[in-house]
Structure formats: structure tokens, C-alpha cells
């Protein structure tokens, strides 16, 4: 939890070390993320997409574990699993 708090609070230590970078999320806005730990001069790594929302990939994961659409709908209706749809801001 300390790690997550450091990111969420915009840790001054991480910022001073240049270890934070902002990533735009279409729903949540700008999110601080820990930057890639190595500095590569010729091909610097980039965070190409934001983290998923909770429940954004529910159907894909449920299908991967073998559930069919009927069972997924039943679990969603029962509140056992939840689904979130990402929207562009």
C-alpha cells in the first residue's frame, strides 16, 4: 500500500528523482504513474495507454476462463461480477 500511496499522493521523492510521469485516462483524467526505471537514449520507453478501469475487461476475462455469454449475464445481474465501459472524454 505504501507504493500505491506514493503514486497517488504525487510523491515528492519520486518527482524529485524524475520517476513520475502523467498518463491521460479518458475517464479518470491525468494519472501519475511510475516512469520506466531505465533511461534508454536511442529508444526511450513510453506508456502507450492508461490502466484499465475496474471491470473494463470483465467479459474478456470471463470468456478466457470458460464462461459463456449466458453465464456472464447471470453473474452480472446477480452482482457477482461488474462491468465498466471506458468512454472517451
Secondary structure, DSSP 8 states (H G I E B T S, - for coil): -HHHHHHHTT-HHHHHTT-EEEEEETTTEEEEEE--SS--SSS-----S----TTTTHHHHHHHTT--HHHHHHHHHHTSS--------
